[in-house]
């Protein structure tokens, strides 16, 4: 479906949705990162959470739809979070989701909240509660939880006991949440556990969230599934059940994730966004957090984030261009090829001119990547950020 086939009213609705879209970038994407073999340092990388916000503000400046920044504790720990909030305000961005970290301490070798040792479980749960305290100061709505907990060998621990320990910790943190705060529970098929992972799939996350209550929802990380998994089905189901809390957008080819979203399978990203759009997930009332969760190991950090935001925009634009009435008519008629053709018409539409027009109407440069490259910001921070300890995820 070409944009020229739409009436002005239709196109105005599409443009309005694109302008209202919000995508959160992660603070850790601006620091040094790598694989378990090597972390590759780059010049000009932030040395503090304050400098991470400076870089994140550049992504928002050129895309216009990335006004919030997710923090990771303790990677982004500061003495005074009020000052961090004030710094964000001066940059025109806000502090978003608070991500906990119970996977980089020696005590967590056998698990954090599912550890057989009650003392270690208490330590892990206390950290999660500390994160909620931080949310109270930053004004963050969402606490995002990912657990590396699991086992490497059959018989290493009781699977049932570990689930009970997990449920108890989640329930305690859930009770601590404020009226306007949520808990988002992430899942991952494997890594670093080789035999069992305590939250390995969307069903496990969904079951825990359902038991907890309305302030708990599932996070779908697009890189955390077995090859061939129909992620858009998961999205559609959770959206329909009111349990889709948000996304961690990234891509993967074989096992690990954190590549730029849409780089491995842009058609999959479109299919996901089609389910989001058709299920009403773009509305503010749906409350879905659209977040990036990426590490830029070899590519420049800020351009990598800008490109990722643009990839989500393009997939969203194509999803918004699906002729919904025509699709529904074909579906009800049992027209298999006709239904598929409606989707493919939208996917095959070049939406770049539409998005350039949307940006121009917002007072932005039509080409965010080129605009950032011309700004000279990268050269300036490389010259300024000399000395000190560069930020990184500490592997």
C-alpha positions in Angstrom: 0.0 0.0 0.0 1.6 3.2 -1.1 1.2 6.3 1.0 -0.2 8.1 -2.0 -3.2 5.7 -1.8 -4.3 7.1 1.6 -6.6 10.0 2.1 -5.3 13.0 4.0 -7.3 12.0 7.0 -5.7 8.5 7.0 -2.2 10.0 6.5 -2.8 12.6 9.2 -3.7 9.8 11.7 -0.5 7.9 10.7 1.6 11.0 11.2 0.1 11.8 14.5 0.8 8.2 15.8 4.4 8.5 14.6 4.9 11.8 16.3 3.4 10.5 19.6 5.6 7.4 19.6 8.2 7.2 22.4 11.2 4.9 22.6 13.4 4.7 25.7 17.2 4.3 25.2 19.3 2.4 27.8 22.2 4.1 29.6 24.4 1.1 29.2 24.3 1.4 25.4 26.5 4.5 25.7 29.3 2.8 27.6 31.9 0.3 26.6 30.7 -3.2 26.0 31.7 -6.4 24.3 31.4 -10.2 24.6 32.6 -12.5 27.3 35.9 -12.6 25.5 36.7 -8.9 25.2 35.3 -5.4 25.9 36.3 -2.9 23.3 37.0 0.6 24.5 36.1 3.6 22.3 37.2 7.2 22.6 34.7 9.7 24.0 32.7 7.1 26.0 30.9 8.6 29.0 32.7 8.4 32.4 29.6 8.9 34.6 25.8 8.6 34.5 25.7 12.3 33.9 27.7 12.0 30.7 25.5 9.1 29.6 22.5 11.4 29.8 24.4 13.9 27.7 24.8 11.3 25.0 21.2 10.1 25.3 20.0 13.6 24.8 21.6 13.7 21.4 19.5 10.7 20.3 16.4 12.5 21.4 17.6 15.8 19.8 17.8 14.2 16.3 15.0 11.7 16.5 12.4 13.6 18.6 10.9 10.4 20.1 13.5 9.2 22.6 12.9 11.5 25.7 13.6 8.9 28.4 16.7 7.0 29.5 16.7 3.7 31.4 19.1 3.3 34.3 20.9 0.2 35.5 21.8 -0.1 39.1 24.6 -0.2 40.3 26.1 0.7 36.9 24.4 4.1 37.2 24.6 4.5 40.9 25.1 8.1 42.1 25.3 9.7 45.5 22.4 12.0 44.8 19.7 10.9 42.4 18.0 14.3 42.7 21.0 15.9 41.0 20.7 13.3 38.2 17.1 14.2 37.7 17.9 17.9 37.6 20.7 17.2 35.0 18.2 15.2 32.9 15.8 18.1 33.1 18.4 20.6 31.7 18.9 18.3 28.8 15.2 17.8 28.0 15.1 14.1 28.9 13.8 12.1 31.8 14.9 9.1 33.8 12.9 6.1 32.9 12.9 2.4 33.8 15.1 1.3 36.6 16.9 -2.0 35.9 18.2 -4.2 38.7 21.4 -6.2 38.7 21.6 -9.4 40.7 24.0 -11.2 38.3 27.4 -9.6 38.7 28.3 -10.5 42.3 30.3 -13.5 43.4 27.5 -14.4 45.9 25.2 -15.0 43.0 27.1 -18.0 41.5 24.3 -20.3 42.4 21.5 -17.8 41.9 20.2 -14.6 43.5 16.6 -14.7 44.6 16.5 -18.5 44.0 19.8 -19.2 45.7 19.6 -22.1 48.2 21.3 -19.8 50.8 18.7 -17.7 52.5 21.3 -15.0 53.4 22.1 -14.5 49.7 18.4 -14.4 48.8 17.9 -11.7 51.3 20.8 -9.7 49.8 19.3 -10.0 46.4 15.8 -9.0 47.4 17.2 -6.1 49.4 18.8 -4.8 46.2 15.5 -5.0 44.4 13.9 -3.0 47.2 16.7 -0.4 47.0 15.8 0.0 43.3 12.3 0.9 44.2 13.6 3.5 46.6 15.5 5.0 43.7 12.3 5.0 41.6 10.7 7.1 44.3 13.3 9.8 43.7 13.6 9.6 39.9 9.9 9.4 39.3 10.3 6.2 37.3 7.2 4.1 36.6 8.8 0.7 35.9 11.2 -1.6 37.7 12.6 -4.1 35.2 13.8 -7.5 36.6 16.0 -10.0 34.8 17.4 -12.9 36.6 20.4 -15.0 35.4 19.4 -17.6 38.0 19.4 -21.2 36.9 21.3 -24.5 37.1 24.0 -26.1 35.1 23.4 -29.8 35.9 20.4 -32.1 36.5 19.9 -32.6 40.2 21.9 -29.4 41.1 18.9 -27.9 42.9 15.1 -28.4 43.2 13.3 -26.8 40.3 10.1 -26.5 42.3 11.9 -24.9 45.3 13.6 -22.4 43.1 10.3 -21.3 41.6 8.9 -20.9 45.1 11.8 -18.8 46.2 11.4 -16.7 43.1 7.7 -16.2 43.8 8.4 -15.1 47.4 10.9 -12.5 46.4 8.7 -11.1 43.6 5.8 -10.9 46.0 7.8 -8.9 48.6 9.0 -6.4 46.0 5.5 -6.2 44.5 4.1 -5.1 47.8 6.7 -2.4 48.1 5.6 -0.8 44.7 3.9 2.6 44.8 0.4 3.2 43.4 1.8 4.3 40.0 4.7 1.9 39.8 5.0 -1.4 38.0 7.1 -4.5 38.0 8.2 -5.8 34.6 9.5 -9.3 34.5 11.9 -10.3 31.7 12.7 -13.8 30.6 15.5 -15.5 28.7 15.8 -18.9 27.1 19.3 -19.6 28.4 22.6 -17.9 29.4 24.4 -18.1 31.7 22.7 -21.2 33.0 23.2 -24.3 30.8 20.6 -26.7 32.1 17.6 -24.8 33.6 16.9 -21.1 33.7 14.5 -20.0 36.4 12.6 -17.6 34.1 13.2 -19.1 30.7 10.1 -18.1 28.7 7.1 -15.9 28.5 4.8 -18.5 30.0 6.8 -18.6 33.2 7.0 -14.8 33.4 3.2 -14.5 32.7 2.3 -17.1 35.4 4.3 -15.1 38.0 2.9 -11.8 36.9 -0.7 -13.2 36.9 -0.3 -14.4 40.4 1.2 -11.1 41.6 -1.5 -8.8 40.3 -2.2 -5.8 38.0 1.1 -4.0 38.6 3.2 -6.9 37.2 3.6 -7.5 33.5 5.9 -9.3 31.1 8.8 -7.8 29.1 9.4 -9.2 25.7 13.1 -9.0 24.8 13.2 -9.7 21.1 16.5 -11.4 21.3 15.6 -13.9 24.0 13.9 -16.7 22.1 14.8 -20.0 20.5 15.3 -19.8 16.7 12.0 -19.9 14.9 9.9 -18.7 17.8 6.8 -16.8 16.7 7.5 -13.7 18.8 4.5 -11.8 17.3 2.2 -14.5 18.7 3.6 -13.9 22.1 3.1 -10.2 21.8 -0.5 -10.6 20.6 -1.4 -13.0 23.4 0.1 -10.8 26.1 -1.4 -7.7 24.7 -4.8 -9.3 24.6 -4.5 -10.4 28.2 -3.3 -7.0 29.4 0.0 -8.4 30.5 2.4 -6.9 27.9 4.4 -4.5 30.0 7.0 -3.6 27.5 9.7 -4.5 25.0 13.5 -4.7 25.1 14.2 -4.2 21.4 17.3 -5.8 19.9 18.3 -8.5 17.4 20.3 -11.7 17.4 21.5 -14.2 14.8 22.6 -17.3 16.7 22.6 -17.2 20.5 23.4 -13.8 22.1 21.4 -10.7 21.5 22.0 -6.9 21.9 22.5 -6.2 18.2 20.6 -3.2 16.7 16.9 -3.9 16.5 15.7 -5.0 13.0 19.3 -5.8 11.9 18.7 -9.6 11.8 15.1 -9.7 10.6 13.4 -6.5 9.8 10.3 -8.4 8.6 9.9 -9.9 12.1 10.1 -6.4 13.6 7.3 -5.3 11.3 5.2 -8.3 12.2 5.6 -7.6 15.9 4.7 -3.9 15.4 1.7 -5.0 13.3 0.3 -6.9 16.3 1.1 -4.0 18.5 -0.8 -1.6 16.3 -3.8 -3.8 15.6 -4.1 -4.7 19.3 -4.1 -1.0 20.4 -0.7 -1.2 21.9 0.5 2.2 20.6 -2.1 4.1 22.8 -1.0 5.7 26.0 -3.7 3.8 27.8 -2.0 0.5 26.9 1.0 1.5 29.0 3.6 -0.4 27.0 7.2 0.6 27.5 9.1 0.6 24.2 12.7 0.3 25.2 16.0 -0.5 23.5 18.3 -3.0 25.2 21.5 -3.0 23.2 25.2 -2.9 23.6 27.2 -1.4 20.7 30.4 -3.4 20.8 32.1 -2.2 17.6 29.9 0.5 16.2 29.8 4.1 17.5 27.3 4.3 20.4 25.1 7.3 19.6 24.7 6.6 15.9 23.9 3.0 16.8 21.1 4.2 19.1 19.8 6.7 16.5 19.7 4.0 13.8 17.9 1.6 16.2 15.2 4.2 17.0 14.8 4.8 13.2 14.4 1.1 12.6 11.6 0.9 15.1 10.0 4.0 13.5 10.1 2.5 10.1 8.6 -0.8 11.3 5.9 1.2 13.1 5.1 3.3 10.1 4.7 0.3 7.9 2.4 -1.3 10.5 0.3 1.9 10.6 -0.1 1.7 6.8 -1.7 -1.7 6.9 -5.2 -1.4 5.4 -7.0 -2.7 8.4 -10.5 -2.8 6.9 -9.2 -4.6 3.8 -7.3 -7.1 5.9 -10.3 -7.8 8.1 -12.5 -8.3 5.1 -10.0 -10.8 3.5 -9.6 -12.6 6.8 -13.4 -13.1 7.4 -13.7 -14.3 3.8 -11.1 -16.9 4.3 -8.9 -15.2 1.6 -5.5 -16.5 2.6 -3.5 -14.9 -0.2 -5.5 -11.7 -0.1 -4.9 -11.3 3.6 -1.2 -11.9 3.2 -1.1 -9.5 0.3 -2.5 -6.7 2.4 0.3 -7.1 4.9 3.0 -7.4 2.3 1.8 -4.3 0.5 2.4 -2.3 3.7 5.7 -4.0 4.4 7.0 -3.3 0.9 6.1 0.4 1.2 9.1 2.7 1.4 8.2 4.8 4.4 11.5 6.8 4.6 10.0 9.8 2.7 7.0 9.7 5.0 9.2 9.7 8.1 11.4 12.5 6.7 8.2 14.5 6.2 7.1 13.8 9.8 10.5 14.9 11.1 10.4 18.1 9.1 6.9 18.9 10.5 8.4 18.5 14.0 11.2 20.9 13.2 13.8 18.1 13.0 16.3 17.3 10.3 14.8 14.8 7.9 17.9 12.7 8.2 18.9 12.1 11.9 22.0 10.2 11.1 23.4 12.8 8.8 22.4 15.6 11.2 24.2 14.0 14.1 27.3 13.4 11.9 27.4 17.1 11.0 27.0 18.3 14.5 30.5 17.7 15.6 29.4 16.3 19.0 31.4 13.1 18.6 34.7 15.0 18.0 33.9 17.3 20.9 33.4 14.6 23.5 36.4 12.7 22.3 38.5 15.8 23.0 36.8 16.6 26.3 36.5 13.1 27.9 40.1 12.5 28.6 41.1 10.8 31.8 38.9 9.2 34.4 37.2 5.8 34.2 35.1 5.0 31.1 31.6 3.6 31.8 31.1 -0.1 30.9 29.1 -3.1 32.0 32.0 -4.5 34.0 32.4 -8.0 32.5 
